[in-house]
Amino acid sequence: MRILGFGDNIVDRFLDRGLDYPGGNCVNVAVFARRLGAEAGYLGVFGDDDAGAYLQAAIAAEGVDVSRSRVREGESGVSTLRVEGGERTFLGWNGGGVTVRSPLDLDDDLLEYAAGFDLVHSSVYSRSEAELPKLAGGRALVSFDLSSEDEFRSPAYLDRICPSSDLVLLSCSHLDAEQTRGLLADAIGRGASVALGTRGTDGAIVTDGTVTIEADAHLVEDASTIVDTMGCGDAFLAGFIVSLLGSGWSRTRRPDRDAFAAALGAGADAAHAQCFVEGAFGRGRPSGEAVAASMW
């Protein structure tokens, strides 16, 4: 089983700890999949600054292949946040740096590399939208994280993403179950093969338009033991994907009800375990200067 993260990487700067951690949705999914036993790669752009070297080394140290990524002149992406009572609050970011400003175009060589994986995952923070149709034309399944922000749920944006996606993830912790089911149905209607909605402590829902399954979250019994919730959604997605691929999921073999149920359970277990990890996947170091710019 081989999974490729394609797109964003970033330094998560925890102001309350004075520590930086490596992260980014596509990086996290690749690292978490690797920790679950899959072979994994990360394909993206690193800045040529010290933070970029730190990110690249941290990801490679997890056993994730970064050999086809690029280093480009410019600053790395940095987000600032604070954790209080186990919950993280994002305070701002610098726009993602050169990773977002100058993303990869998938040429024939990189498309051949991507085709060597079973699934390629990307996200709204990657500026990879234009590359999705190319990936969808290849052998690998395509998953895409649509986050929780309204700007990425407009009809126009969903129409751009869903037809090229075998799986879309929508964070729906601010929605009730009926609203979540409606949003997932909309994504399926616009072309996604499978739509997954995560609802934090309220569980998760998955549908392919025919089968719809809901599952409870795997809750932490003592909330005071939670280190932080950074990466929990990404961990859920990695556990879900690894389980589905393990069941034989492909474009010619759609998951059945049992496979979806098992994948929801695996995702919940992975998210539960993530509650006890510092940052997305550890490997922290003393932070530099706080990031002044903010887009939020």
Secondary structure, DSSP 8 states (H G I E B T S, - for coil): -EEEEES--EEEEETTTTEEEEE-HHHHHHHHHHHTT-EEEEE-EEESSHHHHHHHHHHHHTT-B-TT-EEESS-B-EEEEEEETTEEEEEEE-TTHHHHHS-----HHHHHHHTTSSEEEEETTTT-GGGHHHHHTSSSEEEEE--S-GGGSSHHHHHHHGGG-SEEEEE-TTS-HHHHHHHHHHHHHTT-SEEEEE-GGG-EEEE-SS-EEEE-----S-GGG----TTHHHHHHHHHHHHHHHTT-BTTB---HHHHHHHHHHHHHHHHHHTTSSTTT---EE--S-------
